[in-house]
Amino acid sequence: MAGRFFATVNCYPHDTGANQPRLRIRLFNVAKEQWPEDLIVPIDTGFSGAVMLPSSSYDFFMIGELPRKLWKDYRTMTGPLQMRVARALVETEQASIETIVETPLAGAGKLLIGRAILKDLAVLLDGPAKLSCLMKPHDEAHGD
């Protein structure tokens, strides 16, 4: 069986209170305007979406909002949850990903990264060290 070797791009400590893994990202709206600061965002492997935002942060991305018929619905333990959806760009040290950001139509929302972003990244979740690390295949790390 062939294995792959990876090199670390950067690591981020887990949230000390919740012990939740996190990654640093930069967000851009469709007008290529950058969110004012880089964000350290919790990783939620139970969230199938890309990036969830607090409702108070969503206005910045409304320029790229999709028509209501394309908004997403999620089933949660408390019932269905409809999400407003806007096009956006997420950048890490490893990748630039055209994606969407979401926030609940009703409710406050929260900041997190889901599986739709993680599928495009190589991430090491190191529980014992309480670190989340962006990785690159070894050959890419050395320019081979």
C-alpha positions as a printed NumPy array, in Angstrom:
array([[  0.   ,   0.   ,   0.   ],
       [  1.368,   3.416,  -0.984],
       [  1.375,   6.112,   1.648],
       [  1.446,   9.867,   1.403],
       [  3.722,  12.152,   3.345],
       [  2.659,  15.603,   4.468],
       [  4.419,  18.713,   5.694],
       [  2.874,  21.214,   8.087],
       [  1.885,  24.591,   6.642],
       [  0.695,  26.1  ,   9.936],
       [ -0.923,  24.969,  13.199],
       [ -3.515,  26.646,  15.405],
       [ -4.296,  25.869,  19.037],
       [ -7.72 ,  24.517,  19.894],
       [-10.121,  26.816,  21.668],
       [ -9.134,  26.584,  25.339],
       [-12.693,  26.697,  26.688],
       [-14.442,  24.263,  24.355],
       [-11.294,  22.377,  23.257],
       [-12.584,  22.794,  19.696],
       [-10.239,  22.636,  16.685],
       [ -9.849,  25.882,  14.718],
       [ -8.256,  27.22 ,  11.537],
       [ -7.287,  30.712,  10.377],
       [ -9.123,  31.945,   7.275],
       [ -9.566,  35.141,   5.279],
       [-12.996,  35.893,   3.834],
       [-13.892,  37.941,   0.754],
       [-17.266,  38.871,  -0.693],
       [-17.966,  38.595,  -4.449],
       [-16.767,  42.185,  -4.961],
       [-13.319,  40.935,  -3.765],
       [-13.585,  43.078,  -0.621],
       [-11.79 ,  41.466,   2.305],
       [-13.412,  40.995,   5.685],
       [-11.594,  43.435,   8.034],
       [ -9.5  ,  40.76 ,   9.778],
       [ -8.395,  37.165,   9.493],
       [-10.6  ,  34.857,  11.531],
       [ -9.737,  31.888,  13.725],
       [-12.778,  29.736,  13.002],
       [-13.98 ,  26.638,  14.867],
       [-14.131,  23.44 ,  12.796],
       [-17.431,  21.537,  12.949],
       [-17.307,  18.198,  11.108],
       [-21.03 ,  17.773,  11.853],
       [-21.887,  20.798,   9.695],
       [-22.144,  19.836,   6.02 ],
       [-22.039,  23.448,   4.81 ],
       [-19.008,  25.609,   4.088],
       [-18.864,  28.635,   6.419],
       [-21.569,  29.634,   8.864],
       [-21.563,  33.233,  10.019],
       [-23.257,  35.098,  12.826],
       [-26.227,  36.995,  11.379],
       [-24.54 ,  40.283,  12.324],
       [-21.615,  39.497,   9.968],
       [-23.693,  38.356,   6.99 ],
       [-24.514,  41.867,   5.668],
       [-20.947,  42.18 ,   4.305],
       [-21.645,  39.244,   1.96 ],
       [-25.192,  40.189,   0.86 ],
       [-23.828,  41.58 ,  -2.429],
       [-23.42 ,  37.936,  -3.49 ],
       [-26.625,  36.585,  -1.949],
       [-28.275,  33.815,  -3.935],
       [-31.994,  33.879,  -4.77 ],
       [-34.216,  32.564,  -1.98 ],
       [-35.082,  29.425,  -3.973],
       [-31.377,  28.43 ,  -3.657],
       [-31.177,  28.923,   0.109],
       [-30.419,  25.793,   2.099],
       [-32.443,  23.943,   4.683],
       [-30.827,  21.822,   7.386],
       [-32.435,  19.32 ,   9.699],
       [-31.388,  19.918,  13.271],
       [-32.323,  18.299,  16.555],
       [-34.67 ,  21.225,  17.202],
       [-36.274,  21.11 ,  13.749],
       [-35.642,  22.515,  10.258],
       [-33.374,  25.537,   9.889],
       [-33.425,  27.692,   6.738],
       [-30.169,  29.414,   5.851],
       [-29.555,  32.549,   3.824],
       [-26.733,  31.879,   1.346],
       [-24.215,  34.163,  -0.371],
       [-21.235,  33.518,  -2.628],
       [-17.828,  34.197,  -1.094],
       [-14.144,  33.344,  -1.237],
       [-12.225,  31.648,   1.58 ],
       [ -8.431,  31.779,   1.683],
       [ -6.024,  29.866,   3.88 ],
       [ -2.251,  29.536,   3.651],
       [ -2.976,  26.37 ,   1.673],
       [ -5.811,  27.266,  -0.711],
       [ -8.19 ,  29.791,  -2.214],
       [-11.71 ,  28.341,  -2.36 ],
       [-14.774,  29.778,  -4.086],
       [-17.618,  28.853,  -1.806],
       [-20.647,  30.149,   0.056],
       [-21.291,  31.621,   3.462],
       [-24.515,  30.929,   5.317],
       [-26.46 ,  32.353,   8.233],
       [-29.815,  31.339,   9.697],
       [-32.843,  33.201,   8.322],
       [-34.103,  33.32 ,  11.914],
       [-31.654,  33.295,  14.795],
       [-28.201,  34.559,  15.63 ],
       [-26.013,  31.999,  13.858],
       [-22.399,  31.391,  14.803],
       [-18.962,  31.266,  13.247],
       [-17.724,  27.866,  12.029],
       [-16.218,  25.925,   9.127],
       [-17.951,  22.799,   7.887],
       [-17.229,  19.823,   5.672],
       [-17.771,  21.695,   2.377],
       [-14.522,  23.606,   3.104],
       [-12.673,  20.754,   4.788],
       [-13.046,  18.569,   1.671],
       [-10.71 ,  20.979,  -0.144],
       [ -8.05 ,  21.113,   2.582],
       [ -5.563,  18.724,   4.136],
       [ -6.077,  19.201,   7.874],
       [ -4.532,  17.33 ,  10.783],
       [ -6.676,  17.339,  13.923],
       [ -4.139,  16.542,  16.636],
       [ -6.243,  15.966,  19.746],
       [ -3.44 ,  15.102,  22.185],
       [ -1.457,  18.221,  21.237],
       [ -4.669,  20.302,  21.004],
       [ -3.656,  21.613,  17.564],
       [ -5.286,  21.862,  14.14 ],
       [ -2.726,  21.946,  11.33 ],
       [ -3.024,  22.811,   7.663],
       [ -0.939,  20.327,   5.705],
       [  0.555,  20.004,   2.211],
       [  1.604,  16.811,   0.489],
       [  5.361,  16.483,   0.994],
       [  6.157,  16.853,  -2.723],
       [  4.245,  20.187,  -2.854],
       [  6.002,  21.412,   0.291],
       [  9.389,  20.915,  -1.406],
       [  8.316,  22.128,  -4.838],
       [  8.958,  18.684,  -6.366]])
